[in-house]
Amino acid sequence: MELDPAPRSADNRAPRSETVLDDLPNPADAPTIDASDAPLPQPRTMEMVTRLVGHRPSRLTRLFINAGAALFAFLLSVMALDFINGLLNRYPLLGWVAVALFALFTLAALGMAVREWRAWRRFARIDALQRQAGAALAEGSLDQAKAVTDGLVALYARRPDMEWQRQRLAERRAETFDAHALLTLAEAELLAGLDQQARREIEAAARTVAATTALVPLALADVAAALAANLRMIRRMAEIYGGRAGAVGGWRLARTVITHLIATGAVAAGDDLIQTVAGGGILAKLSRRFGEGLVNGALTARVGIAAMEVCRPLPFLSQPRPKVGNLVTRGLRGLFGTDDKG
């Protein structure tokens, strides 16, 4: 009996073992554990709101709408006057009551028109302050900075809640001899508290949109709720920073904010939403609606930041610019009653 094994050649080395190893899967070919083929949640609600607000009709469409509205108002006025004339001939007392009501309605309409004009004039005033501040910073002109500061003081002169801030600015403005320093002082004294109020409004709007998208299953109901929340937030931004938007002015301001967001904030929005979208993708594995609500809330916060930039009389100099992640985090924390802490 041969006890010693026969010597193996170099070309014939465990052929069965090589065949078994070739059939087994390679660990290097395994997919990454964290990789997921599930698509990220799409903010369909906020995309629809952006299209509704930012879409500008064509000239032919605007002509059709304006001509139709003018024709309807003309026919309605003729019918009303004819009705009042007939009522005066048949029942004089009721006719005079109709005349008084028609005159009251006309005065109310004129009052609303004057209010809209004044609101838009205040927006133009804030826009002029923004341009003057940018020119003062670019040229380093102290005289232009003083003019901007005087304009800010005049803008908030009728607000009793900012009396203390105006006094502090008046006491300290003589200490500055530089345009940037003076505008920074004005921003710190006059706009710091207003920025906190604006952040609160953005957090509330983001919380509302996120909760509505996650909890309301009805089609277009979340779009209507998000549209109302965004319009209310934009109107509050204008009121906080000194512009009181009416019905028509609020819609025009919303269009201005969406235009500003598309023109200057599209890239920044993508940078700010990377972490939020990633978190939305993780939450979408548990609840698709909740992940979509989180992304919609983040886009609402981005719209709020754009509204701050439009309505704010000065650019962000020394005060920190709001971040989408921080606003959404505090807004969602407010669902559990802890947004006042920290």
VENBEL-V33987 format. One record per helix or strand of 2 or more residues. SS is the DSSP state (h for helix, s for strand). FROM is the first residue (numbers start at 1). TO is the last residue. If there is no record, write none. Layout:
BEGIN
SS&FROM&TO + SS&FROM&TO
END
This chain:
BEGIN
h&15&23 + h&27&29 + h&44&54 + h&59&90 + h&92&139 + h&142&155 + h&160&175 + h&179&215 + h&221&240 + h&247&264 + h&266&272 + h&274&286 + h&288&311 + h&324&336
END
